[in-house]
Amino acid sequence: MSSDFTRAMRRLIGHCTAISVGEGEDRSGLVVTSGVSLSADPAQVLFCVNKGASAWPLFRRYGCFGWSSLGAGHQELAQRFAGFGGVKGADRYDGADWVTAETGAPLLKDAVIAFDCALAEMIDRETHSIVVGEVKAIRMADEASALAYWNGAFRPMTA
């Protein structure tokens, strides 16, 4: 069942979001396609993270995270944040410009949309945790593109 479920989930298209957490050499990140809005008032988002991910313990340690929606030109960053080639931890941030948000979370400077989030809650379930963030600030670019993940590959999308 597990392998069939994984194959089936790859057939769902998902928008790629780089989740960034930590500071200095004690930072990591991941790409999620499970990110969605939870509520508009208060503004909250949620995503799922594997408990074995290097970023997982950093959410509680730092209490904040960055949510950077990726555009068509961010495929290399997505691959680094997904750990392609064994890239881990702070090395995932190489090759991109980052700004520090008011919570202290790193945000991708040229993200299509970036949310500065305070950790509201982590709900543990089986192999993953549901991470809920309260949006403290929003940055938006003029760019109208997206990076999607579908059928095992990153796919740029433009308007």
DSSP file (Angstrom, degrees, kcal/mol; ACC not computed):
  #  RESIDUE AA STRUCTURE BP1 BP2  ACC     N-H-->O    O-->H-N    N-H-->O    O-->H-N    TCO  KAPPA ALPHA  PHI   PSI    X-CA   Y-CA   Z-CA
    1    1 A M     >        0   0    0      0, 0.0     4,-2.7     0, 0.0     5,-0.2   0.000 360.0 360.0 360.0 -41.7    0.0    0.0    0.0
    2    2 A S  H  >  +     0   0    0      1,-0.2     4,-2.4     2,-0.2     5,-0.2   0.908 360.0  44.4 -60.2 -46.2    2.8    2.5    0.9
    3    3 A S  H  > S+     0   0    0      2,-0.2     4,-2.4     1,-0.2    -1,-0.2   0.886 114.2  50.3 -68.8 -36.9    4.5    2.4   -2.5
    4    4 A D  H  > S+     0   0    0      2,-0.2     4,-2.5     1,-0.2    -2,-0.2   0.904 110.8  50.2 -64.0 -40.3    1.2    2.7   -4.3
    5    5 A F  H  X S+     0   0    0     -4,-2.7     4,-2.5     2,-0.2    -2,-0.2   0.925 110.6  48.9 -63.4 -44.8    0.3    5.6   -2.1
    6    6 A T  H  X S+     0   0    0     -4,-2.4     4,-1.6     1,-0.2    -2,-0.2   0.924 112.5  47.9 -61.5 -45.5    3.6    7.3   -2.8
    7    7 A R  H  X S+     0   0    0     -4,-2.4     4,-0.6     1,-0.2    -1,-0.2   0.903 112.3  49.8 -61.4 -41.3    3.2    6.8   -6.6
    8    8 A A  H >< S+     0   0    0     -4,-2.5     3,-1.1     1,-0.2     4,-0.3   0.899 107.5  53.4 -64.9 -41.0   -0.3    8.1   -6.5
    9    9 A M  H >< S+     0   0    0     -4,-2.5     3,-1.5     1,-0.3    -1,-0.2   0.823  99.7  62.9 -65.8 -30.7    0.7   11.2   -4.5
   10   10 A R  H 3< S+     0   0    0     -4,-1.6   141,-3.2     1,-0.3   142,-0.3   0.728  94.8  62.6 -64.8 -20.7    3.3   12.0   -7.2
   11   11 A R  T << S+     0   0    0     -3,-1.1     2,-0.4    -4,-0.6    -1,-0.3   0.555  85.5  88.6 -83.7  -7.2    0.5   12.4   -9.7
   12   12 A L  S <  S-     0   0    0     -3,-1.5     2,-0.3    -4,-0.3   139,-0.2  -0.773  81.5-128.1 -87.5 133.7   -1.0   15.3   -7.8
   13   13 A I        -     0   0    0     -2,-0.4     2,-0.4   137,-0.1   137,-0.2  -0.634  30.2-173.7 -82.7 139.5    0.4   18.6   -8.8
   14   14 A G  E     -A  149   0A   0    135,-2.0   135,-2.7    -2,-0.3     2,-0.3  -0.992  26.1-120.2-136.3 142.5    1.8   20.8   -6.0
   15   15 A H  E     -A  148   0A   0     -2,-0.4     2,-0.5    18,-0.3    20,-0.4  -0.608  35.8-122.2 -76.5 138.4    3.1   24.3   -5.7
   16   16 A C        +     0   0    0    131,-2.9    54,-2.4    -2,-0.3     2,-0.4  -0.714  31.4 179.2 -90.6 128.3    6.7   24.4   -4.4
   17   17 A T  E     -CD  32  69B   0     15,-2.0    15,-2.7    -2,-0.5     2,-0.6  -0.995  22.4-140.0-126.9 130.3    7.4   26.4   -1.3
   18   18 A A  E     -CD  31  68B   0     50,-2.9    50,-2.6    -2,-0.4     2,-0.6  -0.819  16.6-158.5 -89.0 120.8   10.8   26.7    0.4
   19   19 A I  E     -CD  30  67B   0     11,-3.2    11,-1.8    -2,-0.6     2,-0.4  -0.896  10.8-168.0-100.5 123.8   10.5   26.6    4.1
   20   20 A S  E     +CD  29  66B   0     46,-2.1    46,-2.8    -2,-0.6     2,-0.3  -0.910  10.9 168.1-117.6 140.3   13.5   28.1    5.9
   21   21 A V  E     +C   28   0B   0      7,-2.1     7,-2.3    -2,-0.4     2,-0.1  -0.995  36.8  23.8-153.3 143.4   14.3   27.8    9.6
   22   22 A G  E     -C   27   0B   0     42,-0.3     2,-0.3    -2,-0.3     5,-0.3  -0.446  68.3 -98.3 100.5-173.8   17.2   28.6   11.9
   23   23 A E  E >   -C   26   0B   0      3,-1.3     3,-1.8    -2,-0.1    67,-0.1  -0.990  68.8 -14.7-148.3 154.8   20.1   31.0   11.7
   24   24 A G  T 3  S-     0   0    0     -2,-0.3     3,-0.2     1,-0.3     0, 0.0  -0.240 128.1 -18.3  55.9-136.0   23.8   30.9   10.8
   25   25 A E  T 3  S+     0   0    0      1,-0.2     2,-0.8    64,-0.1    65,-0.5   0.627 131.4  73.7 -77.1 -13.2   25.2   27.4   10.6
   26   26 A D  E <  S+C   23   0B   0     -3,-1.8    -3,-1.3    63,-0.1     2,-0.3  -0.428  80.6 100.8 -96.8  57.0   22.2   26.1   12.6
   27   27 A R  E     +C   22   0B   0     -2,-0.8     2,-0.3    -5,-0.3    -5,-0.2  -0.966  37.9 162.2-138.8 156.2   19.7   26.4    9.8
   28   28 A S  E     -C   21   0B   0     -7,-2.3    -7,-2.1    -2,-0.3     2,-0.3  -0.851  10.6-168.0-153.2-173.7   18.1   24.1    7.3
   29   29 A G  E     -C   20   0B   0     -2,-0.3     2,-0.3    -9,-0.2    -9,-0.2  -0.979   4.9-155.1-172.7 173.3   15.1   24.1    5.1
   30   30 A L  E     -C   19   0B   0    -11,-1.8   -11,-3.2    -2,-0.3     2,-0.5  -0.976  23.3-113.4-155.4 161.9   12.9   22.0    2.9
   31   31 A V  E     -C   18   0B   0     50,-0.6     2,-0.4    -2,-0.3   -13,-0.2  -0.892  34.0-169.9-100.1 132.5   10.6   22.2   -0.1
   32   32 A V  E     -C   17   0B   0    -15,-2.7   -15,-2.0    -2,-0.5    17,-0.1  -0.941  27.3-179.2-121.1 147.3    7.0   21.4    0.6
   33   33 A T  S    S+     0   0    0     -2,-0.4   -18,-0.3   -17,-0.2    -1,-0.1   0.224  80.1  75.6-116.1   6.6    4.1   20.9   -1.8
   34   34 A S        +     0   0    0     14,-0.2     2,-0.3   -17,-0.1   -18,-0.1   0.242  65.2 127.2-100.6  11.1    1.7   20.5    1.1
   35   35 A G        +     0   0    0    -20,-0.4     2,-0.3    12,-0.1    12,-0.2  -0.538  28.1 154.4 -78.6 132.1    1.5   24.2    2.0
   36   36 A V  E     -E   46   0B   0     10,-2.4    10,-2.5    -2,-0.3     2,-0.3  -0.951  45.9 -94.9-145.9 164.1   -2.0   25.7    2.3
   37   37 A S  E     -E   45   0B   0     -2,-0.3     8,-0.3     8,-0.2     3,-0.1  -0.606  27.9-173.2 -78.7 146.0   -3.8   28.6    4.0
   38   38 A L  E     -     0   0B   0      6,-3.1     2,-0.3     1,-0.4     7,-0.2   0.777  65.8 -12.7-104.8 -45.3   -5.5   27.7    7.2
   39   39 A S  E   > -E   44   0B   0      5,-1.4     5,-2.5     1,-0.1    -1,-0.4  -0.989  43.2-144.8-155.0 157.9   -7.3   30.9    8.0
   40   40 A A  E   5S+E   43   0B   0     -2,-0.3     3,-0.4     1,-0.3    -1,-0.1   0.724  87.7  65.0 -94.1 -27.1   -7.4   34.5    6.9
   41   41 A D  T   5S+     0   0    0      1,-0.6    -1,-0.3     2,-0.1     2,-0.1  -0.801 118.7  18.7-143.2  97.3   -8.2   36.0   10.3
   42   42 A P  T   5S-     0   0    0      0, 0.0    -1,-0.6     0, 0.0     2,-0.5   0.498 110.9-122.0 -76.4 154.5   -5.8   35.5   12.0
   43   43 A A  E   5 +E   40   0B   0     -3,-0.4    92,-2.4    92,-0.2     2,-0.3  -0.511  47.1 164.1 -66.7 117.2   -3.7   34.8    8.9
   44   44 A Q  E   < -EF  39 134B   0     -5,-2.5    -6,-3.1    -2,-0.5    -5,-1.4  -0.987  20.4-169.5-139.0 147.9   -2.3   31.3    9.3
   45   45 A V  E     -EF  37 133B   0     88,-2.2    88,-2.6    -2,-0.3     2,-0.3  -0.857   6.3-162.2-126.8 163.7   -0.7   28.7    7.0
   46   46 A L  E     +EF  36 132B   0    -10,-2.5   -10,-2.4    -2,-0.3     2,-0.3  -0.994  12.4 165.4-146.7 155.0    0.1   25.0    7.5
   47   47 A F  E     - F   0 131B   0     84,-1.7    84,-3.3    -2,-0.3     2,-0.4  -0.943  32.0-111.6-154.4 170.5    2.3   22.4    5.9
   48   48 A C  E     - F   0 130B   0     -2,-0.3     2,-0.4    82,-0.2   -14,-0.2  -0.886  26.1-172.0-112.7 143.3    3.6   18.9    6.7
   49   49 A V  E     - F   0 129B   0     80,-2.3    80,-2.5    -2,-0.4     2,-0.2  -0.999  28.4-114.1-136.0 136.7    7.2   18.0    7.5
   50   50 A N  E >   - F   0 128B   0     -2,-0.4     3,-1.9    78,-0.2     6,-0.3  -0.452  22.3-132.1 -65.8 135.7    8.8   14.6    8.0
   51   51 A K  T 3  S+     0   0    0     76,-2.8    -1,-0.1     1,-0.3    77,-0.1   0.685 106.6  58.6 -65.0 -17.1   10.0   14.1   11.6
   52   52 A G  T 3  S+     0   0    0     75,-0.4    -1,-0.3     4,-0.1     2,-0.1   0.476  80.4 114.3 -89.4  -3.1   13.3   12.8   10.2
   53   53 A A  S X  S-     0   0    0     -3,-1.9     3,-1.0     1,-0.1   -23,-0.1  -0.393  74.5-126.5 -69.5 144.6   14.0   16.0    8.3
   54   54 A S  T 3  S+     0   0    0      1,-0.3     4,-0.3     2,-0.1    -1,-0.1   0.784 110.7  54.6 -61.5 -26.3   17.0   18.1    9.4
   55   55 A A  T >> S+     0   0    0      1,-0.2     3,-1.1   -26,-0.2     4,-1.0   0.737  84.9  87.3 -77.3 -23.0   14.7   21.1    9.8
   56   56 A W  H X> S+     0   0    0     -3,-1.0     3,-0.9    -6,-0.3     4,-0.6   0.865  89.9  42.4 -52.1 -50.5   12.2   19.4   12.1
   57   57 A P  H 3> S+     0   0    0      0, 0.0     4,-1.5     0, 0.0    -1,-0.3   0.746 105.6  66.9 -70.7 -18.1   13.8   20.1   15.5
   58   58 A L  H <> S+     0   0    0     -3,-1.1     4,-2.5    -4,-0.3     5,-0.4   0.776  86.9  67.3 -73.5 -25.1   14.6   23.7   14.4
   59   59 A F  H <X S+     0   0    0     -4,-1.0     4,-2.2    -3,-0.9     5,-0.2   0.946 108.8  36.3 -60.7 -48.2   11.0   24.7   14.3
   60   60 A R  H  < S+     0   0    0     -4,-0.6    -1,-0.2     2,-0.2    -2,-0.2   0.869 115.8  55.8 -72.5 -35.2   10.5   24.4   18.1
   61   61 A R  H  < S+     0   0    0     -4,-1.5    -2,-0.2     1,-0.2    -1,-0.2   0.900 122.4  24.8 -63.5 -41.6   14.0   25.6   18.8
   62   62 A Y  H  < S-     0   0    0     -4,-2.5    -2,-0.2     2,-0.2    -1,-0.2   0.721  88.2-145.1 -99.8 -24.8   13.6   28.9   16.9
   63   63 A G  S  < S+     0   0    0     -4,-2.2    56,-2.4    -5,-0.4     2,-0.3   0.640  71.0  67.7  71.2  13.7    9.8   29.4   17.1
   64   64 A C  E     - G   0 118B   0     -6,-0.3   -42,-0.3    54,-0.3     2,-0.3  -0.978  54.6-177.2-155.0 163.4    9.6   31.0   13.6
   65   65 A F  E     - G   0 117B   0     52,-2.3    52,-2.4    -2,-0.3     2,-0.4  -0.985  24.3-117.6-159.0 160.3   10.1   30.1   10.0
   66   66 A G  E     -DG  20 116B   0    -46,-2.8   -46,-2.1    -2,-0.3     2,-0.5  -0.837  15.5-159.1-103.4 143.1   10.1   31.6    6.5
   67   67 A W  E     -DG  19 115B   0     48,-2.3    48,-2.7    -2,-0.4     2,-0.6  -0.962  14.0-179.6-121.7 107.6    7.6   30.6    3.8
   68   68 A S  E     -DG  18 114B   0    -50,-2.6   -50,-2.9    -2,-0.5     2,-0.3  -0.924  19.4-145.3-117.1 108.9    8.9   31.5    0.3
   69   69 A S  E     -DG  17 113B   0     44,-3.3    43,-2.0    -2,-0.6    44,-0.7  -0.570  25.7-129.8 -72.8 128.7    6.7   30.6   -2.6
   70   70 A L        -     0   0    0    -54,-2.4    77,-1.5    -2,-0.3   -54,-0.2  -0.567  17.4-151.9 -90.2 143.4    9.0   29.6   -5.5
   71   71 A G    >   -     0   0    0     75,-0.3     3,-1.9    -2,-0.2    75,-0.1  -0.390  40.7 -83.6-100.2-179.2    8.7   31.0   -9.1
   72   72 A A  T 3  S+     0   0    0     85,-0.3     3,-0.5     1,-0.3    86,-0.1   0.769 125.4  55.5 -58.1 -29.6    9.7   29.5  -12.4
   73   73 A G  T 3  S+     0   0    0      1,-0.2     3,-0.3     2,-0.1    -1,-0.3   0.328  88.8  78.9 -87.9   8.4   13.3   30.6  -12.0
   74   74 A H    <>  +     0   0    0     -3,-1.9     4,-2.5     1,-0.2    -1,-0.2   0.099  51.0 115.5-104.6  22.5   13.9   28.8   -8.7
   75   75 A Q  H  > S+     0   0    0     -3,-0.5     4,-2.2     1,-0.2    -1,-0.2   0.900  77.9  49.3 -62.8 -41.5   14.4   25.2   -9.9
   76   76 A E  H  > S+     0   0    0     -3,-0.3     4,-2.1     2,-0.2    -1,-0.2   0.909 111.9  49.1 -64.5 -40.5   18.0   25.0   -8.7
   77   77 A L  H  > S+     0   0    0      1,-0.2     4,-2.9     2,-0.2     5,-0.2   0.918 109.7  52.5 -62.4 -42.8   17.0   26.4   -5.2
   78   78 A A  H  X S+     0   0    0     -4,-2.5     4,-1.5     1,-0.2    -2,-0.2   0.903 108.3  50.9 -59.7 -41.5   14.2   23.9   -5.0
   79   79 A Q  H  <>S+     0   0    0     -4,-2.2     5,-2.6     2,-0.2     4,-0.3   0.905 111.5  47.2 -64.6 -41.0   16.6   21.0   -5.8
   80   80 A R  H ><5S+     0   0    0     -4,-2.1     3,-1.6     1,-0.2    -2,-0.2   0.940 112.9  48.4 -64.0 -46.4   19.0   22.2   -3.1
   81   81 A F  H 3<5S+     0   0    0     -4,-2.9   -50,-0.6     1,-0.3    -1,-0.2   0.727 108.6  55.2 -68.5 -20.6   16.1   22.6   -0.5
   82   82 A A  T 3<5S-     0   0    0     -4,-1.5    -1,-0.3    -5,-0.2    -2,-0.2   0.501 118.9-114.5 -86.3  -4.6   14.9   19.1   -1.5
   83   83 A G  T X 5 +     0   0    0     -3,-1.6     3,-1.9    -4,-0.3    -3,-0.2   0.641  51.6 170.7  84.1  14.9   18.4   17.7   -0.7
   84   84 A F  G > <S+     0   0    0     -5,-2.6     3,-1.2     1,-0.3    -1,-0.2  -0.317  71.0  17.2 -57.0 140.9   19.3   16.7   -4.3
   85   85 A G  G 3  S-     0   0    0      1,-0.2    -1,-0.3     2,-0.0    -2,-0.1   0.624 132.0 -72.4  70.9  13.3   23.0   15.7   -4.4
   86   86 A G  G <  S+     0   0    0     -3,-1.9    -1,-0.2     1,-0.2     2,-0.2   0.631  78.8 165.7  78.9  13.6   23.1   15.3   -0.7
   87   87 A V    <   +     0   0    0     -3,-1.2     2,-0.3    -8,-0.1    -1,-0.2  -0.466  14.4 179.1 -66.4 130.4   23.0   19.1    0.1
   88   88 A K    >   -     0   0    0     -2,-0.2     3,-1.4   -60,-0.0     4,-0.3  -0.874  32.3 -19.9-132.2 161.9   22.2   19.6    3.8
   89   89 A G  G >  S-     0   0    0     -2,-0.3     3,-1.8     1,-0.3     4,-0.2  -0.004 122.2  -0.6  51.0-136.1   21.7   22.3    6.4
   90   90 A A  G >  S+     0   0    0    -65,-0.5     3,-1.7     1,-0.3     4,-0.3   0.710 120.9  73.8 -63.5 -22.5   23.0   25.8    5.8
   91   91 A D  G X  S+     0   0    0     -3,-1.4     3,-1.2     1,-0.3    -1,-0.3   0.728  81.5  71.9 -64.6 -20.1   24.5   24.7    2.4
   92   92 A R  G <  S+     0   0    0     -3,-1.8    -1,-0.3    -4,-0.3   -11,-0.2   0.724  90.7  59.8 -66.2 -19.9   20.9   24.7    1.0
   93   93 A Y  G X  S+     0   0    0     -3,-1.7     3,-1.1    -4,-0.2    -1,-0.2   0.586  79.6 114.5 -85.3 -11.1   20.9   28.5    1.2
   94   94 A D  T <  S+     0   0    0     -3,-1.2     3,-0.1    -4,-0.3   -14,-0.1  -0.245  71.4  26.4 -61.6 146.4   23.9   28.9   -1.2
   95   95 A G  T 3  S+     0   0    0      1,-0.2     2,-0.3   -18,-0.0    -1,-0.2   0.566 106.3  84.1  82.0   9.1   23.3   30.6   -4.5
   96   96 A A  S <  S-     0   0    0     -3,-1.1     2,-0.5   -19,-0.0    -1,-0.2  -0.967  76.3-115.7-140.3 156.3   20.3   32.7   -3.5
   97   97 A D        -     0   0    0     -2,-0.3    12,-2.7    -3,-0.1    13,-0.4  -0.811  33.8-171.2 -95.8 131.7   19.8   36.1   -1.7
   98   98 A W  E     -I  108   0C   0     -2,-0.5     2,-0.3    10,-0.2    10,-0.2  -0.904  10.2-159.4-122.8 148.0   18.1   35.9    1.6
   99   99 A V  E     -I  107   0C   0      8,-2.7     8,-2.9    -2,-0.3     2,-0.6  -0.922  24.0-119.2-121.3 152.4   16.7   38.7    3.9
  100  100 A T  E     -I  106   0C   0     -2,-0.3     5,-0.1     6,-0.2     2,-0.0  -0.824  30.0-145.0 -94.1 123.7   16.0   38.4    7.6
  101  101 A A    >   -     0   0    0      4,-3.1     3,-1.3    -2,-0.6   -35,-0.0  -0.197  32.0 -93.4 -79.8 174.5   12.4   38.9    8.5
  102  102 A E  T 3  S+     0   0    0      1,-0.3    -1,-0.1     2,-0.1    -2,-0.0   0.777 127.1  52.2 -64.8 -25.8   11.1   40.7   11.7
  103  103 A T  T 3  S-     0   0    0      2,-0.1    -1,-0.3   -38,-0.1    -3,-0.0   0.654 122.3-106.4 -79.0 -14.3   10.8   37.3   13.5
  104  104 A G  S <  S+     0   0    0     -3,-1.3    -2,-0.1     1,-0.4   -38,-0.1   0.312  76.8 136.8 102.7  -5.5   14.4   36.5   12.6
  105  105 A A        -     0   0    0    -40,-0.2    -4,-3.1    -5,-0.1    -1,-0.4  -0.469  57.7-115.3 -74.6 144.1   13.3   33.9    9.9
  106  106 A P  E     -I  100   0C   0      0, 0.0     2,-0.4     0, 0.0   -86,-0.3  -0.644  31.7-168.1 -79.4 136.1   15.2   33.9    6.6
  107  107 A L  E     -I   99   0C   0     -8,-2.9    -8,-2.7    -2,-0.3     2,-0.4  -0.970  29.6-109.8-123.0 141.0   13.1   34.8    3.5
  108  108 A L  E >   -I   98   0C   0     -2,-0.4     3,-1.7   -10,-0.2   -10,-0.2  -0.557  27.4-141.4 -67.8 122.1   14.1   34.3   -0.1
  109  109 A K  T 3  S+     0   0    0    -12,-2.7    -1,-0.2    -2,-0.4   -11,-0.1   0.853  97.0  37.0 -58.7 -40.0   14.6   37.9   -1.4
  110  110 A D  T 3  S+     0   0    0    -13,-0.4    -1,-0.3    31,-0.0   -39,-0.1   0.032  83.7 141.8-104.9  28.3   13.0   37.2   -4.9
  111  111 A A    <   -     0   0    0     -3,-1.7     3,-0.2     1,-0.1   -41,-0.2  -0.349  58.6-128.5 -64.0 148.0   10.2   34.9   -3.8
  112  112 A V  S    S+     0   0    0    -43,-2.0    29,-2.5     1,-0.3     2,-0.3   0.932  97.1   0.3 -61.6 -45.6    6.9   35.3   -5.6
  113  113 A I  E    S-GH  69 140B   0    -44,-0.7   -44,-3.3    27,-0.2     2,-0.4  -0.990  73.6-169.4-140.5 138.4    5.3   35.5   -2.1
  114  114 A A  E     -GH  68 139B   0     25,-2.7    25,-2.5    -2,-0.3     2,-0.5  -0.997   3.4-163.5-133.3 132.5    7.0   35.3    1.2
  115  115 A F  E     -GH  67 138B   0    -48,-2.7   -48,-2.3    -2,-0.4     2,-0.7  -0.951  12.3-147.7-113.0 130.5    5.4   34.9    4.6
  116  116 A D  E     -GH  66 137B   0     21,-2.5    20,-3.7    -2,-0.5    21,-1.1  -0.886  32.6-168.5 -92.7 117.6    7.3   35.6    7.9
  117  117 A C  E     -GH  65 135B   0    -52,-2.4   -52,-2.3    -2,-0.7     2,-0.4  -0.895  26.4-150.5-122.5 139.6    5.7   33.2   10.3
  118  118 A A  E     -GH  64 134B   0     16,-2.4    16,-2.9    -2,-0.4     2,-0.4  -0.856  41.5-105.9 -94.5 138.4    5.7   32.6   14.1
  119  119 A L  E     + H   0 133B   0    -56,-2.4    14,-0.2    -2,-0.4     3,-0.1  -0.513  42.0 173.5 -66.4 121.0    5.3   28.9   15.0
  120  120 A A  E     -     0   0B   0     12,-2.9     2,-0.3    -2,-0.4    13,-0.2   0.802  61.0 -19.6 -95.5 -38.4    1.7   28.6   16.3
  121  121 A E  E     - H   0 132B   0     11,-1.7    11,-3.1     2,-0.0     2,-0.4  -0.968  43.8-149.4-168.3 148.1    1.6   24.8   16.7
  122  122 A M  E     - H   0 131B   0     -2,-0.3     2,-0.6     9,-0.2     9,-0.2  -0.995  16.2-164.4-124.3 125.4    3.1   21.5   15.7
  123  123 A I  E     - H   0 130B   0      7,-2.6     7,-2.9    -2,-0.4     2,-0.4  -0.936  13.0-143.8-112.9 113.8    0.8   18.5   15.6
  124  124 A D  E     + H   0 129B   0     -2,-0.6     2,-0.3     5,-0.2     5,-0.2  -0.627  25.5 167.4 -83.9 130.3    2.6   15.1   15.5
  125  125 A R  E >   - H   0 128B   0      3,-3.1     3,-2.4    -2,-0.4    -2,-0.0  -0.965  56.4 -60.6-142.1 123.8    1.0   12.3   13.4
  126  126 A E  T 3  S-     0   0    0     -2,-0.3    -1,-0.1     1,-0.3   -75,-0.0  -0.109 120.7  -9.3  43.7-115.2    2.8    9.1   12.4
  127  127 A T  T 3  S+     0   0    0     -3,-0.1   -76,-2.8   -77,-0.1   -75,-0.4   0.565 130.8  50.3 -88.7  -9.9    5.9   10.0   10.4
  128  128 A H  E <   -FH  50 125B   0     -3,-2.4    -3,-3.1   -78,-0.3     2,-0.4  -0.785  65.4-138.3-127.8 165.1    5.1   13.7   10.0
  129  129 A S  E     -FH  49 124B   0    -80,-2.5   -80,-2.3    -2,-0.3     2,-0.6  -0.968  18.7-132.5-120.3 143.1    4.2   16.8   11.9
  130  130 A I  E     -FH  48 123B   0     -7,-2.9    -7,-2.6    -2,-0.4     2,-0.5  -0.861  25.0-154.7 -90.8 121.3    1.6   19.4   10.8
  131  131 A V  E     -FH  47 122B   0    -84,-3.3   -84,-1.7    -2,-0.6     2,-0.5  -0.878   7.4-165.5-103.4 125.0    3.2   22.8   11.2
  132  132 A V  E     -FH  46 121B   0    -11,-3.1   -12,-2.9    -2,-0.5   -11,-1.7  -0.939   7.6-170.3-111.1 128.3    0.9   25.8   11.8
  133  133 A G  E     -FH  45 119B   0    -88,-2.6   -88,-2.2    -2,-0.5     2,-0.6  -0.949  20.2-138.3-121.8 140.1    2.3   29.3   11.4
  134  134 A E  E     -FH  44 118B   0    -16,-2.9   -16,-2.4    -2,-0.4     2,-0.4  -0.857  29.9-126.3 -92.7 121.8    0.9   32.6   12.2
  135  135 A V  E     + H   0 117B   0    -92,-2.4   -18,-0.2    -2,-0.6   -92,-0.2  -0.544  33.2 172.7 -74.1 121.4    1.8   35.1    9.4
  136  136 A K  E     +     0   0B   0    -20,-3.7     2,-0.3    -2,-0.4   -19,-0.2   0.717  66.6   5.7 -99.6 -28.3    3.4   38.2   10.9
  137  137 A A  E     - H   0 116B   0    -21,-1.1   -21,-2.5     2,-0.0     2,-0.4  -0.986  62.3-147.6-155.2 155.5    4.4   39.9    7.6
  138  138 A I  E     - H   0 115B   0     -2,-0.3     2,-0.4   -23,-0.2   -23,-0.2  -0.987   6.8-170.9-131.2 136.2    4.0   39.4    3.9
  139  139 A R  E     - H   0 114B   0    -25,-2.5   -25,-2.7    -2,-0.4     2,-0.4  -0.987  10.1-171.8-121.8 136.8    6.3   40.2    0.9
  140  140 A M  E     - H   0 113B   0     -2,-0.4   -27,-0.2   -27,-0.2     2,-0.2  -0.996   9.4-151.3-132.4 136.8    5.0   40.0   -2.7
  141  141 A A        -     0   0    0    -29,-2.5   -31,-0.0    -2,-0.4   -29,-0.0  -0.554  24.9-123.1 -94.4 165.0    6.9   40.3   -6.0
  142  142 A D  S    S+     0   0    0     -2,-0.2    -1,-0.1     2,-0.0   -30,-0.1   0.652  77.6 112.9 -79.8 -15.9    5.4   41.5   -9.2
  143  143 A E        -     0   0    0    -32,-0.1     2,-0.5     1,-0.1    -2,-0.2  -0.283  54.6-156.9 -62.3 138.8    6.4   38.2  -10.9
  144  144 A A        +     0   0    0      2,-0.0    15,-1.3   -73,-0.0     2,-0.3  -0.662  52.1 100.4-117.2  74.4    3.6   36.0  -12.0
  145  145 A S  E     - B   0 158A   0     -2,-0.5     2,-0.3    13,-0.2    13,-0.2  -0.907  46.4-158.0-144.2 173.4    5.1   32.5  -12.2
  146  146 A A  E     - B   0 157A   0     11,-2.8    11,-3.0    -2,-0.3     2,-0.5  -0.982  16.4-133.5-150.2 158.8    5.2   29.4  -10.2
  147  147 A L  E     - B   0 156A   0    -77,-1.5  -131,-2.9    -2,-0.3     2,-0.3  -0.984  30.5-171.1-116.0 122.4    7.3   26.3   -9.7
  148  148 A A  E     -AB  15 155A   0      7,-2.8     7,-3.5    -2,-0.5     2,-0.5  -0.729  18.0-142.4-110.1 158.9    5.2   23.1   -9.5
  149  149 A Y  E     +AB  14 154A   0   -135,-2.7  -135,-2.0    -2,-0.3     2,-0.3  -0.990  33.1 157.2-120.8 122.9    6.1   19.6   -8.6
  150  150 A W  E >   - B   0 153A   0      3,-2.6     3,-1.1    -2,-0.5  -139,-0.2  -0.984  59.6  -4.1-150.1 134.2    4.4   16.9  -10.6
  151  151 A N  T 3  S-     0   0    0   -141,-3.2  -140,-0.1    -2,-0.3  -141,-0.1   0.836 129.6 -49.4  54.9  38.9    5.1   13.3  -11.5
  152  152 A G  T 3  S+     0   0    0   -142,-0.3     2,-0.3     1,-0.2    -1,-0.3   0.609 119.8  88.4  83.5  13.3    8.5   13.3   -9.8
  153  153 A A  E <  S-B  150   0A   0     -3,-1.1    -3,-2.6  -143,-0.2     2,-0.3  -0.994  75.3-114.4-144.9 150.2    9.9   16.5  -11.3
  154  154 A F  E     -B  149   0A   0     -2,-0.3    -5,-0.2    -5,-0.2   -79,-0.0  -0.661  34.8-168.1 -78.2 137.1   10.0   20.3  -10.8
  155  155 A R  E     -B  148   0A   0     -7,-3.5    -7,-2.8    -2,-0.3     2,-0.1  -0.963  14.5-137.0-135.6 116.7    8.1   22.1  -13.6
  156  156 A P  E     -B  147   0A   0      0, 0.0     2,-0.4     0, 0.0    -9,-0.2  -0.445  19.7-164.8 -70.8 143.3    8.2   25.9  -14.1
  157  157 A M  E     -B  146   0A   0    -11,-3.0   -11,-2.8    -2,-0.1   -85,-0.3  -0.997   6.3-175.8-132.0 130.5    4.9   27.6  -14.9
  158  158 A T  E      B  145   0A   0     -2,-0.4   -13,-0.2   -13,-0.2   -87,-0.0  -0.893 360.0 360.0-124.1 156.2    4.5   31.1  -16.4
  159  159 A A              0   0    0    -15,-1.3   -14,-0.1    -2,-0.3    -1,-0.0   0.473 360.0 360.0 -74.6 360.0    1.4   33.2  -17.1
